[in-house]
Amino acid sequence: MNRHKVLQVCLIAASALCAASLLVACGNHSKIVDVRANSSVDNEAHQATINVSDVIDGNALVGVLLTYPDGHKQLVLSGNYSGAGSGSVILDDLPIGDYSYKVYAMPAGPDDPSSFPTGQMVEANVAASGAFTIQ
């Protein structure tokens, strides 16, 4: 290999390393560290509460998708949280049956929308999940 080709390969490799380090640095600023969720049930009122708390560095978009006993799904909580943000949703008049929920989370900026994008509700963005039964 001639000297010109070696220099060109070295420049390309150095550029790739610089670009990768910049991307890693940007990603660390808004990395989601941990998201926790739990639920509680009041069977007499046919009511459930889902609580979400997150410990993040930066902001995160968080969305909770509830799956009903009949299989239909509904986004019941969505928000843009910063720091140790948290949220909860009280679900009233629930029919008897088994429910499950998934908490989706992804890094966001403080100026990003407050609603979790439905197109990002993919397994890679599931940060927590749970289930409960209304009797």
N, C-alpha and C positions, 0 to 999 in steps of 0.2 A: 504494500500500500504506500502510495507516495505521501509526502509531507502535507500537501494540501488536503487530501482526503482525511488524514488523521486529525488535522486541525478542525475540519468540518464536523467530524464525528464527535470530537471533544466539545465543541461549541453546542451541538445539539443536545448532548447529554447534560451539560451544565445548565442549559436553558430549561430542560425538562425537570431537573432537580430544583431549580429556583421556582418554577411554576408550582410544583408539588408542595414545596414548603410554604408558599403563599396561601395555597388552598387549605392546607392543614391549619395554618394560623387563623384563617378566617373561620373555619369550622369550629375551632376551640372556643371562640367567643360566644357562640350560641348553642353549645352542646347541651342536650338534655341529659342530666345525670340520673334522675330517678323519678318515676311517677308511681304513686300508690292510689289504690281505689278500694273502697269497701262499701257494703250496702247493709241496710237494716230494714226490717219488715214490720208493719203493723197489720196483722191479718184481719182484725176487726174492721179496720177502715179500708181494707184492700189497697194499702198504700206501701210504697217503698221509697227509701231515700238512698241515692248513690252519692257518695262523697269522693272527691278527687283532690289529692294534694300532690304537689310536685316540688322537687328540689332541683332547680335548674341554674345554669350559668347563662344569663341573658334572658331572652323571651322564648316562649313556646306556644304554638297553637295546639289546643287540646280539644278533642271532640269525643263524646260518649255516644255510642250507638247501641241501642237497646233492641234485643230480639224478643218478640212476644211469643207466647205458646203456639200460636197459629203460624209462626214463621216470618211474619212481616217485621221489618226493621224500621227504626225511627231514630233520628239524631235528636237526643234529648238534652244535651248540654254541649255548648261550644264556646270557646273563649281564647283570648290571647293573654297568657299569664306571664308575669315577670317575677324574678326572684323566687321566693317560696310561695307563689300564688296558689290559690285553692278555689274550689267551687263545689256546689252541691245542687242536686235537683230532687224535688219531691214529686213522685208520680202518684196521682190519685186515681181512684175508681178502676183499679186494675182487675181484669178477670182472673179467676182462679187458674193456676198453672205454673209451669216452670219457665223462668226468664233467664236470659244471659245478656251480658254486656261486654263490650270491648272499649277500652280507652285508647284512642289514637293520639299520638303526639309527634310533633316535628318542630325543629328550630324555626324561629320567626324573628322578625325585627319588631321594634315597638310600634312602627307605623303600618305593619301588615294588618290585613282585615281581622276582625274579631271572630269570624266564623271559619270553622275547619273546612277545607275544601273536600267535597265528597270524592273527587278524583284521587285523593291521597289516602283514602281509607283502604289501605293494603296491609297485608300481614307484616311487612317490614316496618310499618309505623305503629304496630300494636305495642303499647307500653305497659298495659295491665288489662286484666279481665276478671270477671266474676260471674256469679249466678245466684239466684234466689228463687224461692217458691212462695206463691200466694196461695193460702189454703182456705 
